[in-house]
Amino acid sequence: MSIIIANLLIAAATLLNIILTVYMWMVIISALISWVSPDPYNPIVRFLRNVTEPALRPVRRIIGHRLGPIDLSPMIVILAILFVKSFLIRSLIEFAYKLKGGIHL
């Protein structure tokens, strides 16, 4: 039974890693697009804004626009994603392997 739980944890951590990587790239692309004057009615621009704004908005509220026109919220969100990937996902995988290692068949 522990092998099944360990494999489930590894699969969940791997899936979370993929989702966070894709989301990180969405934040990067959204930030790059904001440097130009994108058509706000373009479906891709609207999709990226709808997906990334829920993560960027709270960060913007906390740090505000202290550096004038420079928006640091995408960088802070990316750093948070990298932290979660480095800490949480790695911890889940290591815990799963320890769970597997403690089993004697």
C-alpha positions in Angstrom: 0.0 0.0 0.0 2.9 2.4 0.7 4.2 1.9 -2.8 0.9 3.1 -4.2 0.9 6.2 -2.0 4.5 6.9 -2.9 3.8 6.5 -6.6 0.8 8.8 -6.2 2.9 11.4 -4.5 5.5 11.3 -7.2 2.9 11.5 -9.9 1.2 14.5 -8.2 4.5 16.2 -7.7 5.4 15.7 -11.3 2.1 17.0 -12.5 2.3 20.0 -10.2 5.8 20.7 -11.6 4.5 20.7 -15.1 1.6 22.9 -14.3 3.8 25.4 -12.5 6.3 25.5 -15.3 3.6 26.2 -17.9 2.1 28.9 -15.6 5.6 30.4 -15.2 5.9 30.7 -19.0 2.5 32.2 -19.2 3.6 34.9 -16.7 6.8 35.5 -18.7 4.9 35.8 -22.0 2.3 38.0 -20.5 5.0 40.3 -19.1 6.8 40.5 -22.5 3.5 41.2 -24.3 2.8 44.1 -21.9 5.9 45.9 -23.1 4.3 46.4 -26.5 0.9 47.8 -27.2 -1.1 44.6 -27.6 -4.6 44.5 -29.0 -6.8 44.1 -25.8 -9.4 42.2 -27.9 -6.9 39.6 -29.2 -8.0 36.2 -27.7 -4.5 35.2 -26.8 -3.8 38.5 -24.9 -7.2 38.2 -23.1 -6.5 34.6 -22.2 -3.0 35.4 -20.8 -4.4 38.4 -18.8 -7.3 36.3 -17.4 -4.9 33.5 -16.4 -2.1 35.6 -14.9 -3.9 38.5 -13.3 -5.2 36.5 -10.3 -1.6 35.9 -9.3 -0.2 39.3 -10.2 -3.0 41.5 -8.7 -2.3 40.6 -5.0 1.4 41.2 -5.5 0.7 44.6 -7.1 -1.5 45.5 -4.2 1.2 44.7 -1.7 4.2 46.3 -3.5 2.3 48.9 -5.4 4.1 50.9 -8.1 7.1 52.0 -6.0 9.5 52.0 -9.0 7.2 54.0 -11.2 6.5 52.4 -14.5 8.4 49.2 -13.7 6.1 46.4 -12.7 8.0 43.9 -10.5 5.0 41.7 -9.9 5.8 39.1 -12.7 9.3 38.7 -11.3 8.0 38.2 -7.8 5.4 35.6 -9.0 8.1 33.8 -11.0 10.4 33.7 -7.9 7.5 32.3 -5.8 6.9 29.6 -8.5 10.6 28.7 -8.5 10.6 28.5 -4.7 7.5 26.2 -4.7 9.1 24.1 -7.4 12.4 23.9 -5.5 11.0 23.3 -2.0 7.6 21.8 -2.1 7.9 19.5 -5.2 11.4 18.3 -4.3 10.2 17.6 -0.7 7.2 15.6 -2.0 9.4 13.5 -4.3 12.0 12.9 -1.6 9.3 11.9 0.9 7.8 9.5 -1.6 11.2 7.9 -2.3 11.8 7.5 1.5 8.3 6.0 1.8 9.3 3.5 -1.0 12.7 2.9 0.6 11.2 1.9 3.9 9.3 -1.0 2.4 10.8 -4.5 2.5 9.1 -7.0 0.2 
